[in-house]
Amino acid sequence: EVELVESGGDLVQPGGSLRLSCSASGFAFDTYWMYWARQASGKGLEWVAAINNFDGTTQYVDSVKSRFTISRDNAKATMYLQMDNLKPEDTAVYYCIRAARSGYDSSWTSAPRPDRNYWGQGTQVTVSS
């Protein structure tokens, strides 16, 4: 059974930092691209960062580029999202999502999309003064 458990969300002031974690189990973590996505209240799900499974290739949505850093530890089957200089518009529930297929794609152009069938329960990040 695929399980993804997010943690690390909290209430922080604008300009603050948080580090989110995603613990994965039930599948070969080291064969999948992984994503962080978020959903603000009343809004749709938006992917914010992606990382491939073997060579460190990453991709970010423009709104978080240079502020967020995605990383993973395949030995621990864990993914992280370091969030710095948080803004109120970053307020959302953050989810860890597995890619739709396994593989060893090294480029973003060939990377599989996230699969909504494989995500966790999310962790709340609230940025407010």
Legacy VTK file of the C-alpha trace (Angstrom):
# vtk DataFile Version 3.0
C-alpha trace
ASCII
DATASET POLYDATA
POINTS 129 float
0.000 0.000 0.000
1.374 3.371 -1.047
1.622 5.805 1.845
2.810 9.399 1.829
2.899 11.330 5.091
3.607 15.053 5.145
4.782 16.934 8.214
6.379 20.208 9.232
3.635 22.710 8.527
3.085 25.525 11.008
1.982 29.107 11.514
4.798 31.517 10.668
5.205 35.235 10.079
5.988 36.655 6.633
9.678 36.269 5.898
9.956 33.179 8.055
11.078 29.682 7.111
9.765 26.146 7.357
11.042 22.746 6.305
8.432 20.230 5.229
9.035 16.491 5.125
7.328 13.689 3.218
7.829 10.134 4.402
7.105 7.549 1.692
6.446 3.820 1.886
4.812 1.014 -0.061
6.603 1.611 -3.358
10.078 1.910 -4.848
10.671 5.524 -3.876
13.979 5.709 -5.732
12.331 4.997 -9.107
9.863 7.906 -9.095
9.907 11.621 -9.682
8.251 13.298 -6.706
6.312 16.535 -6.370
5.268 19.037 -3.776
1.922 20.667 -4.479
-0.319 22.996 -2.523
-3.943 23.956 -2.288
-5.011 27.296 -0.888
-8.479 27.660 0.596
-11.040 27.710 -2.180
-8.418 27.157 -4.876
-7.294 24.242 -7.003
-4.215 22.133 -6.494
-0.996 23.772 -7.733
2.328 21.992 -8.082
5.212 24.017 -6.718
8.314 21.847 -6.990
9.485 18.578 -8.510
12.573 16.410 -8.218
13.677 13.376 -10.171
14.707 10.113 -8.578
18.384 9.734 -9.323
20.400 12.735 -10.505
19.019 15.750 -8.646
17.173 17.431 -11.505
14.621 19.870 -10.071
11.897 22.173 -11.310
9.948 24.968 -9.617
6.934 27.063 -10.361
7.958 30.694 -10.879
6.228 31.967 -7.746
8.497 29.945 -5.427
11.719 29.875 -7.430
14.717 31.090 -5.382
12.696 30.822 -2.166
11.906 27.095 -1.993
14.332 24.193 -2.323
13.201 20.627 -2.947
15.428 17.697 -1.993
15.214 13.984 -1.258
17.017 11.207 0.549
16.360 7.955 -1.273
17.954 5.867 1.470
15.390 7.242 3.919
12.545 7.338 1.364
11.966 10.934 2.382
11.464 14.163 0.454
11.865 17.689 1.792
10.803 21.203 0.931
12.814 24.015 2.468
10.739 27.179 2.342
12.412 30.527 2.980
11.112 34.090 2.864
7.562 32.866 3.166
4.788 35.109 1.951
1.090 35.223 2.885
0.248 33.876 -0.559
2.159 30.699 0.320
-0.583 29.830 2.815
-2.004 26.468 1.788
-2.155 22.793 2.571
1.008 21.247 1.155
0.951 17.762 -0.317
3.544 15.211 -1.321
2.599 13.532 -4.617
4.130 10.631 -6.495
4.657 10.708 -10.251
2.330 8.728 -12.500
5.036 6.302 -13.577
8.458 5.077 -12.553
11.564 5.482 -14.639
14.882 7.241 -14.974
14.026 10.403 -16.873
16.737 12.985 -16.328
15.038 15.935 -18.020
11.992 17.948 -17.036
10.600 17.703 -20.555
10.268 13.924 -20.270
9.279 13.785 -16.603
5.983 12.118 -15.720
3.201 14.231 -14.274
2.085 13.870 -10.657
-0.616 11.286 -10.014
-3.426 12.437 -7.730
-4.065 8.823 -6.772
-0.853 8.850 -4.748
-0.652 11.708 -2.290
-0.773 12.230 1.444
-3.167 14.013 3.766
-1.200 17.244 3.619
0.309 19.615 6.143
-0.993 23.131 6.767
1.288 26.103 6.216
-0.068 29.449 7.354
1.897 32.645 6.770
0.418 35.563 8.656
1.433 38.474 10.846
LINES 1 130
129 0 1 2 3 4 5 6 7 8 9 10 11 12 13 14 15 16 17 18 19 20 21 22 23 24 25 26 27 28 29 30 31 32 33 34 35 36 37 38 39 40 41 42 43 44 45 46 47 48 49 50 51 52 53 54 55 56 57 58 59 60 61 62 63 64 65 66 67 68 69 70 71 72 73 74 75 76 77 78 79 80 81 82 83 84 85 86 87 88 89 90 91 92 93 94 95 96 97 98 99 100 101 102 103 104 105 106 107 108 109 110 111 112 113 114 115 116 117 118 119 120 121 122 123 124 125 126 127 128
